[in-house]
Amino acid sequence: MKATGQVVVVTGGASGIGRALAHRFHRDGAKAVVIADIDLAGATAVAKEIGGNAYRSDVGKEADVAAVIGETERRFGPIGLFCSNAGIAAGFDLEGENVAGASDAAWARSWAVNVMSHVYAARTLVPRMKGRGGGYFLITVSAAGLLSQIGSATYSTTKHAAVGFAESLAIAHRADNIRVSILCPQGVDTAMLRGLPRGPQSQDGVLSAEDVAAAASVGIERESFLILPHPEVETYMRRKTENCDRWIGGMAKLLRKTREANG
Ligand SMILES: NC(=O)c1ccc[n+]([C@@H]2O[C@H](COP(=O)([O-])OP(=O)(O)OC[C@H]3O[C@@H](n4cnc5c(N)ncnc54)[C@H](O)[C@@H]3O)[C@@H](O)[C@H]2O)c1
């Protein structure tokens, strides 16, 4: 599908990849672009840049997600493309004594924002999309959801869960003409990456958010489930499935090297 003529919602659109997606789909000719973010000032600034609309929304709360969808459709008409992009990187600790050591609060918040946000969006939108013959979900996950995230079990686990949900959504509602893509980059030059310790996510080059948005635009036009802005990820996925034990050993070595490099 093309964004041209569509009503588009981008969660986490105040910054980084979400901001670039909002700009990209505006340039692709979307009928309306709605930016939903917990940071209303940031969302309003991006909305001003593209003549879009901003809402304050915490995607970890079902009522907030449902409200954005309801309000958007009331004002602009049916949502054709819902970009469930907002995410958080919590519980990063390269030196952690115990990989399960992140607090319950970090796990719960990661689960709400990185997983349940997508469930909430689908819970409200799937019946509406079914009723009008289809729609599209673009879910920003991460290569960490396909491979792993060195240094954060919370991020890795919740991003894997997001892939699991996206697969279920795509399979269960294919016959309803609902299409799903998962956007799975490695390092992208955003506030999130800048706040993290340097790790293997940057080893194949850090892309700009604009490059990632361009890959997303092509990916949804092709209706590809898997969008890999870093092509190397496909090779890593193949290596993982070909010999999982060797892959785990290689990742453990990478963790050791990353710790050494970070002193
Ligand atoms: N930057 C990377 O290297 C990278 C790589 C792979 C995947 N991702 C994923 O890309 C997505 C966007 O991240 P980014 O790198 O652009 O980061 P970012 O920090 O620049 O932007 C994230 C945006 O999400 C918003 N947000 C956070 N929690 C929210 C909530 N509960 N409700 C609504 N909005 C919320 C923030 O206010 C911010 O505007 C995330 O899902 C992230 O996991 C990032």
PDBQT file of the ligand as one rigid body, heavy atoms in Angstrom, charges set to zero:
ROOT
HETATM    1  N1  LIG A 301      17.448   4.144  17.632  1.00  0.00    +0.000 N 
HETATM    2  C1  LIG A 301      17.729   2.891  17.378  1.00  0.00    +0.000 C 
HETATM    3  O1  LIG A 301      18.920   2.519  17.242  1.00  0.00    +0.000 OA
HETATM    4  C2  LIG A 301      16.614   1.870  17.203  1.00  0.00    +0.000 A 
HETATM    5  C3  LIG A 301      16.933   0.646  16.610  1.00  0.00    +0.000 A 
HETATM    6  C4  LIG A 301      15.924  -0.291  16.453  1.00  0.00    +0.000 A 
HETATM    7  C5  LIG A 301      14.638  -0.012  16.854  1.00  0.00    +0.000 A 
HETATM    8  N2  LIG A 301      14.348   1.185  17.445  1.00  0.00    +0.000 N 
HETATM    9  C6  LIG A 301      12.963   1.426  17.859  1.00  0.00    +0.000 C 
HETATM   10  O2  LIG A 301      12.484   2.562  17.164  1.00  0.00    +0.000 OA
HETATM   11  C7  LIG A 301      11.388   3.127  17.887  1.00  0.00    +0.000 C 
HETATM   12  C8  LIG A 301      11.583   4.622  17.979  1.00  0.00    +0.000 C 
HETATM   13  O3  LIG A 301      12.744   4.892  18.742  1.00  0.00    +0.000 OA
HETATM   14  P1  LIG A 301      13.774   6.084  18.402  1.00  0.00    +0.000 P 
HETATM   15  O4  LIG A 301      15.107   5.469  18.224  1.00  0.00    +0.000 OA
HETATM   16  O5  LIG A 301      13.197   6.941  17.366  1.00  0.00    +0.000 OA
HETATM   17  O6  LIG A 301      13.803   6.797  19.827  1.00  0.00    +0.000 OA
HETATM   18  P2  LIG A 301      13.463   8.276  20.323  1.00  0.00    +0.000 P 
HETATM   19  O7  LIG A 301      13.760   8.240  21.762  1.00  0.00    +0.000 OA
HETATM   20  O8  LIG A 301      14.125   9.284  19.451  1.00  0.00    +0.000 OA
HETATM   21  O9  LIG A 301      11.885   8.399  20.067  1.00  0.00    +0.000 OA
HETATM   22  C9  LIG A 301      10.962   7.676  20.815  1.00  0.00    +0.000 C 
HETATM   23  C10 LIG A 301       9.694   8.490  20.923  1.00  0.00    +0.000 C 
HETATM   24  O10 LIG A 301       8.721   7.688  21.588  1.00  0.00    +0.000 OA
HETATM   25  C11 LIG A 301       8.088   8.511  22.564  1.00  0.00    +0.000 C 
HETATM   26  N3  LIG A 301       7.562   7.666  23.642  1.00  0.00    +0.000 N 
HETATM   27  C12 LIG A 301       8.259   6.996  24.587  1.00  0.00    +0.000 A 
HETATM   28  N4  LIG A 301       7.407   6.373  25.419  1.00  0.00    +0.000 NA
HETATM   29  C13 LIG A 301       6.151   6.639  24.975  1.00  0.00    +0.000 A 
HETATM   30  C14 LIG A 301       4.866   6.287  25.416  1.00  0.00    +0.000 A 
HETATM   31  N5  LIG A 301       4.684   5.526  26.502  1.00  0.00    +0.000 N 
HETATM   32  N6  LIG A 301       3.796   6.746  24.726  1.00  0.00    +0.000 NA
HETATM   33  C15 LIG A 301       3.963   7.534  23.631  1.00  0.00    +0.000 A 
HETATM   34  N7  LIG A 301       5.159   7.915  23.181  1.00  0.00    +0.000 NA
HETATM   35  C16 LIG A 301       6.247   7.477  23.844  1.00  0.00    +0.000 A 
HETATM   36  C17 LIG A 301       9.163   9.476  23.049  1.00  0.00    +0.000 C 
HETATM   37  O11 LIG A 301       8.605  10.617  23.675  1.00  0.00    +0.000 OA
HETATM   38  C18 LIG A 301       9.880   9.784  21.737  1.00  0.00    +0.000 C 
HETATM   39  O12 LIG A 301       9.276  10.878  21.075  1.00  0.00    +0.000 OA
HETATM   40  C19 LIG A 301      11.355   2.399  19.225  1.00  0.00    +0.000 C 
HETATM   41  O13 LIG A 301      10.335   1.419  19.200  1.00  0.00    +0.000 OA
HETATM   42  C20 LIG A 301      12.720   1.755  19.308  1.00  0.00    +0.000 C 
HETATM   43  O14 LIG A 301      12.727   0.628  20.131  1.00  0.00    +0.000 OA
HETATM   44  C21 LIG A 301      15.316   2.151  17.626  1.00  0.00    +0.000 A 
ENDROOT
TORSDOF 0
